[in-house]
Each structure stands twice: as structure tokens, then as C-alpha cells.
């Protein structure tokens, strides 16, 4: 697991840093308005794609009993990806964006769909604990995205051509790295990615029923993350959205490190939970302590070095938004701990409980934005992030404790029945 963690951490750090670097170069070589247009397109496309992804990667990576064939996962992902693209096209038409912004949104949608196909291949490799291959793919994707972003911005100063170039990089990586690697690697049954020829409609239907709560949870999670962007764009403007999105992305970069840890330990937690409860408890406590340490550091850095850091990373104009930075990182700290709790919930394989938690999170964030943004502008938006993440953390604690205790009682009941 140590090797997997190292590769996963490296891959997510490089990829997160690369995505962050893209925003930095957009800010330095472009303008806050350009950053705002880019992040608005992401805010429109990401919730749609996340919902249609149905978080199949989490289901696949924890499917240690191989309840479904891998081919069924791929077929469902491809079908849902087509639905996602149709929804994005429809939203672009209905919202009547200017032609240049509409094309940007569609290109971002294509990039996210390509990424979702790679994601299901990553789930297979993650279940087999081959995160080294996943990490190499994300590293190539991140570095390639940065390279084409810098070149296109420098040569054209055009956001549309920049997004088109990095979408092409993601497509080439899927075709010439992700797919060949997934075909080469066999799973526990010795079969490869080409297994079977017949679409198993019944299996896909069962998987869809299982995955829909996770898809809804993923949509609510991403929608909640983008809610401040919608409010800021409507009430303050696309330029201020550029400043806000660039600052908040530092919090998201930290979440990618947390995600790396979660992706490396979740399959192991799932195995321990089904076979060795003591080992599950030991590993889970270690993960939570590590998460607490990451959260503490993420709060202290902006508190003492916030203005200087913003000026160095972006431009001196960003240093005037240090309070936004401090509040957003406090929200990030709460988010990181909640994410580790969710790893435990995924390991227990209870996928329905996340939806009611996230409904409460979205409601609290939306109400906070409605009340705070008009009066406190971007600081109010950052405080709203904190309020939403606090609700998420408290809900995660309650749900995980309940599920863990319930599973313990059921296990004791089975053992008592078997002894009779």
C-alpha cells in the first residue's frame, strides 16, 4: 500500500499543481476576466458530468467480490457520457451565452467527458492496486495541459484555442496510453478489457440502481462547490469571479492531495472492513490523524503568509483578497476531514447516505450565499463555503458512527446465530 500511496500522492500533486498552474498562467498571461470565463465553463459542465459519472469508479474500486463485470461498467459510463454531452449542449442553448463563450463551454464539456472515460479505466486499475499506472497517466495529463496552455496563451492570447489544445491532449492520452495500459493489465479472473461481447442489460440496470444515489451525491457535491461561482458571477461580475476562483483553487489543490490519500486507502479499507475489523479501525484512525494534520497546516499558512503568497502565486492585485483566502482555506480544512470520513463510508459500501447529507450542505451554502454575498461580497462567499463544509463534517461524523456501530451489531448477531 505504501508504494500505491506514494504513486497516488505524486500523481495527484503533479496533476493538482498543473491545473493550478493553468489558472496562474491564465491570470498572468491573460486577465481575471479570462479566468472567470474558464471557471464559469467548468462550473456549468462539472456538475453535469459528475452526476452522469455516477461515481462508478468508487463502486468499481471497492467491488472486491466482482459483483459486476468490468465491461458493464464501461458500457454504462459510455452511455452516461453521451447523456452528459446532450445536457451540456442543451444548457448552452437555453442560457443563450455569446457564441465564443458557448464554444468554450462545449469544449470544456468534451474535455470532461474524455476525462470520465479515463476515470473508469482508473477504477479498474485502482481495484487491482495499480495506482502507479494511474499516477503516470495523471502526471502526463497535467504536464501536457500546462505545456499547451502556456504555448497557446503566449502565441494566441486566445482562451478558446487554449482549451481546444488541452482537450486534444486529453483525447490523445486516452487513446494512446490509458486504453492500451488497461488492455494489458488483467484482473483477478485473468480476463482483460475485451471480455465478452454481449451487453448485459440486467447487470447494467442493477448497477444503475446502485449507482444513482452516488451520482446524485456527486452532483450535489460539485454543485455545492460551484454555487459560490454562480452567485459571484451574477451579483459581482465575471472579473471578480476570476479573482475568487483563482484563490479558491488553492483550497481545491489541497483537496487533490486528500483525494490521493483516499484513493490509495479506500480499497484496502473495504477489504479490511469485510475481513478484519480491527485492521480497519487501525488504518482508519491513522488516515483521520493525517487528515487533521493537513487541515491544520492549510489553516495556518494563509493566516501568517496569505497576502505574500497570493502576490507571488498570481499578481500583486490578488494580495488584497487575503481575507477571502483565509476563510476559503478554513472551509477547505473542514472539507478535508469530511472527505476522510467519506472514505470510511465508501469502504462500508453504503452509497445512499451521502445524498441527504449533501442536500443539507447545498441548502446551507445557498442560504449563506443569499444572506452574506450582497453585504460582504467575496468574503461572504468564502464564509458560505465554511458553513457548508461544517454541515458536511458534522453529517459525516453522525453517519459514519451510525453505520459502523450498526454493522458491528449485525456482525455480532450473525456470529451468535451461527453458534446456535
C-alpha positions in Angstrom: 0.0 0.0 0.0 2.9 2.3 0.7 4.0 2.2 -3.0 0.5 2.8 -4.1 0.2 5.8 -1.8 3.4 7.3 -3.0 2.4 7.0 -6.6 -1.1 8.2 -6.0 0.2 11.2 -4.0 2.7 12.1 -6.6 0.2 11.8 -9.4 -2.4 13.9 -7.7 0.1 16.5 -6.5 1.5 16.9 -10.1 -2.0 17.0 -11.6 -3.3 19.4 -9.0 -0.3 21.6 -9.3 -0.7 21.5 -13.1 -4.4 22.5 -13.0 -3.5 25.3 -10.6 -0.6 26.3 -12.9 -3.1 26.7 -15.7 -5.1 29.2 -13.6 -1.9 31.0 -12.7 -0.8 31.3 -16.4 -4.3 32.5 -17.3 -4.0 35.2 -14.6 -0.5 36.2 -15.6 -0.7 35.9 -19.4 -4.4 36.6 -19.7 -6.7 38.5 -17.4 -9.1 38.0 -14.4 -12.0 38.0 -17.0 -10.3 35.2 -18.8 -10.0 33.2 -15.6 -13.7 34.0 -14.9 -14.8 32.7 -18.3 -12.8 29.5 -17.9 -14.0 28.7 -14.3 -17.7 29.6 -15.3 -17.5 27.0 -18.1 -16.1 24.5 -15.5 -18.9 25.4 -13.1 -21.5 24.6 -15.8 -20.1 21.4 -17.1 -18.6 19.8 -14.0 -21.9 19.1 -12.1 -23.5 17.5 -15.2 -20.5 15.2 -15.9 -20.1 14.3 -12.2 -23.8 13.3 -12.0 -23.7 11.1 -15.1 -20.4 9.6 -13.9 -22.4 8.0 -11.1 -19.2 7.7 -9.1 -18.7 4.3 -10.9 -15.0 4.5 -10.1 -15.7 4.2 -6.3 -18.1 1.3 -6.9 -15.6 -0.5 -9.2 -12.6 0.1 -7.0 -14.4 -1.4 -3.9 -16.0 -4.2 -5.8 -13.7 -6.8 -4.3 -16.2 -9.6 -4.9 -16.5 -8.6 -8.6 -20.3 -8.3 -8.4 -20.3 -6.8 -11.9 -18.1 -7.4 -15.0 -15.8 -4.6 -16.0 -17.3 -4.4 -19.4 -20.7 -3.5 -17.8 -19.0 -0.6 -16.0 -17.6 0.7 -19.3 -20.9 0.4 -21.2 -22.8 2.3 -18.5 -20.1 5.0 -18.5 -20.2 5.5 -22.2 -23.9 5.7 -22.3 -24.0 8.2 -19.5 -21.2 10.3 -21.1 -23.4 10.7 -24.2 -26.3 11.9 -22.0 -23.9 14.4 -20.3 -22.9 15.9 -23.6 -26.5 16.3 -24.7 -27.3 18.1 -21.4 -24.4 20.5 -21.7 -25.4 21.3 -25.3 -29.0 21.9 -24.2 -27.9 24.2 -21.3 -25.7 26.2 -23.6 -28.6 26.8 -25.9 -31.1 27.6 -23.2 -28.8 30.0 -21.3 -28.1 32.0 -24.5 -24.4 32.6 -24.0 -22.5 34.6 -26.6 -21.0 32.4 -29.3 -17.4 32.5 -28.1 -18.4 31.6 -24.5 -20.7 28.9 -25.8 -17.9 27.2 -27.7 -15.7 27.4 -24.6 -18.4 25.6 -22.6 -18.8 22.9 -25.2 -15.0 22.3 -25.4 -14.8 22.0 -21.6 -17.7 19.6 -21.7 -15.9 17.4 -24.3 -12.7 17.5 -22.1 -14.7 16.4 -19.0 -16.3 13.5 -21.0 -12.9 12.3 -22.2 -11.7 12.5 -18.6 -14.7 10.5 -17.4 -13.8 7.6 -19.8 -10.2 7.6 -18.4 -11.7 7.7 -14.9 -13.5 4.3 -15.3 -10.2 2.8 -16.5 -8.5 4.2 -13.4 -11.2 2.5 -11.3 -10.2 -0.9 -12.6 -6.5 -0.3 -12.0 -7.3 1.1 -8.6 -9.1 -2.1 -7.6 -6.1 -4.0 -8.6 -3.9 -1.6 -6.6 -2.0 -0.5 -9.7 -2.1 3.2 -8.9 1.4 3.6 -10.4 -0.2 3.4 -13.9 -3.0 5.8 -12.8 -0.4 8.3 -11.5 1.7 8.2 -14.6 -1.4 9.0 -16.7 -2.5 11.9 -14.5 1.1 13.2 -14.5 1.2 13.2 -18.3 -2.2 14.8 -18.5 -1.3 17.5 -16.1 2.1 18.4 -17.6 0.7 18.2 -21.1 -2.2 20.5 -20.2 0.2 23.1 -18.7 2.5 22.9 -21.7 -0.2 23.5 -24.3 -1.8 26.2 -22.1 1.4 28.2 -21.9 2.2 27.8 -25.6 -1.3 28.7 -26.8 -1.7 31.7 -24.4 1.7 33.0 -25.4 1.2 32.6 -29.1 -2.5 33.4 -29.5 -3.7 35.1 -26.2 -7.0 33.3 -27.0 -8.8 31.2 -24.4 -10.8 29.2 -27.0 -7.7 27.9 -28.8 -6.1 27.2 -25.5 -9.0 25.0 -24.3 -9.2 23.2 -27.7 -5.5 22.3 -27.4 -5.6 20.8 -24.0 -8.8 18.9 -24.8 -6.9 17.3 -27.7 -4.1 16.4 -25.3 -6.5 14.6 -23.0 -8.0 12.7 -26.0 -4.6 11.6 -27.3 -3.6 10.4 -23.8 -6.8 8.3 -23.5 -6.3 6.7 -26.9 -2.6 6.0 -26.7 -1.9 5.5 -23.0 -4.9 4.8 -20.9 -6.7 2.3 -23.1 -3.5 0.3 -24.0 -2.5 0.1 -20.4 -6.0 -1.0 -19.3 -5.9 -3.7 -22.0 -2.5 -5.0 -20.9 -3.5 -5.5 -17.3 -5.6 -8.5 -16.3 -7.7 -8.6 -13.2 -8.2 -11.4 -10.6 -10.2 -13.5 -13.1 -7.4 -13.3 -15.7 -9.7 -11.5 -18.2 -8.8 -8.3 -19.9 -10.7 -5.3 -21.0 -12.1 -7.0 -24.1 -14.0 -9.6 -22.1 -17.4 -10.5 -23.5 -19.4 -9.3 -26.5 -23.0 -9.1 -25.3 -24.4 -6.1 -23.4 -25.7 -7.4 -20.1 -28.8 -5.2 -19.7 -29.9 -6.7 -16.4 -26.4 -6.2 -14.8 -26.3 -2.6 -16.1 -29.7 -1.9 -14.7 -28.7 -3.3 -11.2 -25.6 -1.2 -11.3 -27.5 1.9 -12.3 -29.9 1.5 -9.4 -26.9 1.1 -7.0 -25.0 4.0 -8.5 -27.8 6.6 -8.8 -27.5 7.7 -5.2 -23.8 8.2 -5.7 -24.4 10.1 -8.9 -26.9 12.3 -7.0 -24.3 12.8 -4.2 -21.6 13.6 -6.7 -23.8 16.1 -8.5 -24.8 17.8 -5.2 -21.1 17.8 -4.1 -19.9 19.5 -7.3 -23.0 21.8 -7.5 -22.2 22.9 -3.9 -18.6 23.6 -4.8 -19.7 25.7 -7.8 -22.6 27.5 -6.0 -20.4 30.5 -5.0 -19.2 30.9 -8.6 -22.8 31.1 -9.8 -23.7 33.7 -7.2 -20.5 35.7 -7.7 -20.9 35.9 -11.5 -24.5 37.0 -11.1 -24.0 39.6 -8.3 -20.4 40.9 -8.7 -19.3 40.1 -12.3 -17.0 37.8 -14.2 -13.9 39.8 -13.3 -14.4 39.4 -9.6 -15.3 35.7 -10.3 -11.8 35.4 -11.8 -10.2 36.6 -8.6 -12.4 34.5 -6.4 -11.9 31.3 -8.4 -8.1 31.6 -8.6 -8.0 32.0 -4.8 -10.4 29.2 -4.0 -8.5 26.9 -6.3 -5.7 26.8 -3.7 -8.2 25.0 -1.5 -9.1 22.6 -4.3 -5.4 21.8 -4.8 -5.3 20.7 -1.2 -8.3 18.5 -1.8 -6.4 16.7 -4.6 -3.8 15.7 -2.0 -6.5 14.4 0.2 -8.1 12.6 -2.7 -4.7 10.9 -3.4 -4.7 9.5 0.1 -8.3 8.5 -0.1 -7.9 6.7 -3.4 -4.9 4.7 -2.1 -6.5 3.6 1.1 -10.2 3.1 0.2 -9.8 -0.3 -1.5 -7.7 -1.5 1.5 -10.3 -0.2 3.9 -13.0 -2.0 2.1 -11.1 -5.3 2.3 -10.3 -4.8 6.0 -13.9 -3.9 6.7 -15.2 -7.2 5.2 -12.5 -9.4 6.7 -10.7 -7.7 9.6 -12.5 -5.1 11.6 -9.5 -4.4 13.9 -7.2 -3.7 11.0 -9.9 -1.4 9.5 -10.1 0.6 12.8 -6.3 1.0 13.0 -5.9 2.2 9.4 -8.9 4.5 9.6 -7.6 6.2 12.7 -4.2 6.8 11.0 -5.9 8.3 8.0 -8.0 10.6 10.1 -5.0 11.8 12.1 -3.1 12.5 8.9 -6.2 14.5 7.6 -6.3 16.5 10.8 -2.6 17.5 10.3 -3.2 18.5 6.7 -6.2 20.6 7.8 -4.2 22.4 10.5 -1.4 23.3 8.1 -3.9 24.6 5.5 -5.4 27.0 8.1 -2.0 28.3 9.4 -0.4 29.1 6.1 -2.9 31.8 4.9 -3.1 33.1 8.5 0.6 34.1 8.6 1.6 34.3 4.9 -1.6 34.9 3.0 -1.0 38.2 1.3 2.6 37.5 0.3 1.7 34.1 -1.1 -1.1 35.5 -3.2 1.1 38.2 -4.6 3.8 35.6 -5.5 1.5 33.0 -7.0 -0.7 35.3 -9.0 -0.1 39.1 -9.2 0.1 41.8 -6.6 -3.6 42.7 -7.1 -4.6 39.4 -5.6 -2.9 40.2 -2.2 -5.9 42.5 -1.4 -8.1 39.4 -1.2 -6.3 37.8 1.8 -9.4 37.5 3.9 -11.1 35.6 1.1 -8.1 33.3 1.1 -8.2 32.7 4.9 -11.9 31.9 5.0 -11.7 29.6 2.0 -8.9 27.6 3.5 -10.8 27.2 6.7 -13.6 25.8 4.7 -11.0 23.6 3.0 -9.7 22.3 6.3 -13.3 21.2 7.2 -13.7 19.6 3.8 -10.5 17.6 4.1 -11.5 15.9 7.3 -15.1 15.3 6.0 -13.5 13.6 2.9 -11.6 11.1 5.0 -14.8 10.2 6.8 -16.4 9.6 3.5 -13.6 7.1 2.6 -14.8 5.1 5.6 -18.4 5.3 4.4 -17.4 4.1 0.9 -15.5 1.2 2.4 -18.6 0.1 4.3 -20.3 0.2 0.8 -23.3 2.2 1.9 -23.8 4.6 -1.0 -27.2 6.1 -0.2 -26.4 8.1 2.9 -24.3 10.8 1.2 -27.3 12.3 -0.6 -29.2 13.6 2.4 -26.0 15.0 3.9 -25.2 16.9 0.7 -28.8 18.2 0.4 -28.3 19.8 3.8 -24.8 21.1 2.7 -26.2 22.6 -0.5 -29.1 24.2 1.3 -26.9 25.7 4.0 -24.4 27.1 1.4 -27.2 28.5 -0.7 -28.9 30.3 2.2 -25.5 31.6 3.4 -24.7 33.0 0.0 -28.1 34.6 -0.3 -27.6 36.3 3.1 -23.9 37.1 3.1 -22.8 37.8 -0.5 -24.8 41.0 -1.1 -23.3 42.5 2.1 -19.8 41.1 2.3 -19.1 40.3 -1.4 -16.3 37.8 -1.9 -15.6 37.4 1.8 -19.3 36.5 2.3 -18.9 33.8 -0.5 -15.9 32.3 1.3 -17.7 32.3 4.7 -20.5 30.4 3.0 -18.1 27.7 1.9 -17.1 27.3 5.6 -20.7 27.0 6.7 -21.4 24.4 4.1 -18.3 22.3 4.9 -19.1 22.4 8.6 -22.5 20.9 7.9 -20.8 18.3 5.8 -18.3 17.4 8.5 -21.0 17.1 11.2 -23.2 15.0 9.0 -20.3 12.7 8.1 -19.4 12.1 11.7 -23.0 11.2 12.6 -23.5 8.9 9.6 -20.1 7.1 9.9 -20.6 6.5 13.6 -24.1 5.1 13.0 -23.1 2.8 10.1 -20.0 1.5 11.9 -22.0 0.6 15.1 -24.9 -0.9 13.0 -22.5 -3.1 11.1 -20.9 -4.2 14.3 -24.3 -5.2 15.8 -25.2 -7.1 12.6 -21.9 -9.0 12.7 -22.4 -9.9 16.3 -25.9 -11.1 15.5 -24.6 -13.3 12.6 -21.9 -14.8 14.8 -24.4 -15.5 17.6 -26.8 -17.2 15.2 -24.0 -19.3 13.6 -23.0 -20.6 17.1 -26.5 -21.8 17.9 
